[in-house]
Amino acid sequence: METMKKKWDDRYARENYAYGTTPNDFFKEILDKYNLSGKILLPAEGEGRNAVYAAKKGLTPFAFDTSTEGRNKALKLAAKENIEINYEVGDFFELPLTKEKFDVAALIFAHFPPALLSSYHKKTAELLKPGGLIILEGFSVGHLELRKANPKVGGPDNVEMLFSLDSIKNDFKEFEIIQLEEVKVELHEGDFHNGVGKVIRFVGKKPE
Ligand SMILES: C[S@@+](CC[C@H](N)C(=O)[O-])C[C@H]1O[C@@H](n2cnc3c(N)ncnc32)[C@H](O)[C@@H]1O
């Protein structure tokens, strides 16, 4: 866990924003399409690009990550944009934000070690209010081949950290599926996501 934290802290300690300062395309598309309001949970939020966009759209972001440098950069971005975000550093299961309930949750390239992945998904689902929406984009198992051909596209090289249509259906069993697909996308996100990748995109609604 410590080496994982160091990897991300090192990446975020640079001046540049590793995945840029503009929101992820799919996240933006869904926020722009549905008139969402209330509190949004953003696990593994990194340098804050999506939290800042959510705040601009009138949502109240509650982000967290294990990276202290990620939080520093996120708060810097929020201050530059003159908006406020809540951002905690630490382990999901011990954070004060787990006392809240959320209208929306977004998992954007939130790839965790296999021992944590399903429990993080279940915890995220549990923290949504009835009728709450989950938005997820993450690299699929099929992405590995593309990553091998072009490492600049990024993403984990451990197949157990990647998603499939079945793993998402399984982790969010009770959710109504609004959108679930595996698609090829052209990514241009900062210095670390560049090129064609394969992702799972999911929008699901927790039962009322
Ligand atoms: C690819 S980055 C995605 C960042 C952000 N969601 C985005 O799209 O810009 C993955 C993030 O997962 C975070 N992370 C890794 N393991 C974690 C854990 N166990 N709990 C919380 N965050 C974690 C890393 O620190 C990193 O910020």
The ligand as an SDF file (V2000), in Angstrom:
LIG
                    3D

 27 29  0  0  0  0  0  0  0  0999 V2000
   -5.5580    6.8990  -12.6240 C   0  0  0  0  0  0  0  0  0  0  0  0
   -5.6770    7.8670  -11.1790 S   0  0  0  0  0  0  0  0  0  0  0  0
   -7.2840    8.5760  -11.4200 C   0  0  0  0  0  0  0  0  0  0  0  0
   -7.4620    9.9100  -10.7640 C   0  0  0  0  0  0  0  0  0  0  0  0
   -8.7780   10.6020  -11.0430 C   0  0  0  0  0  0  0  0  0  0  0  0
   -9.9280    9.7800  -10.7400 N   0  0  0  0  0  0  0  0  0  0  0  0
   -8.8380   11.1000  -12.4550 C   0  0  0  0  0  0  0  0  0  0  0  0
   -9.5620   10.4910  -13.2870 O   0  0  0  0  0  0  0  0  0  0  0  0
   -8.1750   12.0920  -12.7590 O   0  0  0  0  0  0  0  0  0  0  0  0
   -5.9690    6.6370   -9.9030 C   0  0  0  0  0  0  0  0  0  0  0  0
   -6.0540    7.2150   -8.4900 C   0  0  0  0  0  0  0  0  0  0  0  0
   -6.3680    6.1670   -7.5730 O   0  0  0  0  0  0  0  0  0  0  0  0
   -5.7890    6.5180   -6.3210 C   0  0  0  0  0  0  0  0  0  0  0  0
   -5.7730    5.3220   -5.4550 N   0  0  0  0  0  0  0  0  0  0  0  0
   -5.0670    4.1890   -5.6180 C   0  0  0  0  0  0  0  0  0  0  0  0
   -5.3440    3.3160   -4.6060 N   0  0  0  0  0  0  0  0  0  0  0  0
   -6.2660    3.9200   -3.8150 C   0  0  0  0  0  0  0  0  0  0  0  0
   -6.9670    3.5350   -2.6230 C   0  0  0  0  0  0  0  0  0  0  0  0
   -6.7750    2.3520   -2.0740 N   0  0  0  0  0  0  0  0  0  0  0  0
   -7.8700    4.4040   -2.1080 N   0  0  0  0  0  0  0  0  0  0  0  0
   -8.0750    5.6100   -2.6750 C   0  0  0  0  0  0  0  0  0  0  0  0
   -7.4450    6.0370   -3.7830 N   0  0  0  0  0  0  0  0  0  0  0  0
   -6.5430    5.2040   -4.3510 C   0  0  0  0  0  0  0  0  0  0  0  0
   -4.4190    7.0390   -6.7040 C   0  0  0  0  0  0  0  0  0  0  0  0
   -3.8040    7.7850   -5.6910 O   0  0  0  0  0  0  0  0  0  0  0  0
   -4.7820    7.8580   -7.9600 C   0  0  0  0  0  0  0  0  0  0  0  0
   -5.0430    9.1970   -7.6250 O   0  0  0  0  0  0  0  0  0  0  0  0
  1  2  1  0
  2  3  1  0
  2 10  1  0
  3  4  1  0
  4  5  1  0
  5  6  1  0
  5  7  1  0
  7  8  2  0
  7  9  1  0
 10 11  1  0
 11 12  1  0
 11 26  1  0
 12 13  1  0
 13 14  1  0
 13 24  1  0
 14 15  1  0
 14 23  1  0
 15 16  2  0
 16 17  1  0
 17 18  1  0
 17 23  2  0
 18 19  1  0
 18 20  2  0
 20 21  1  0
 21 22  2  0
 22 23  1  0
 24 25  1  0
 24 26  1  0
 26 27  1  0
M  CHG  2   2   1   9  -1
M  END
$$$$
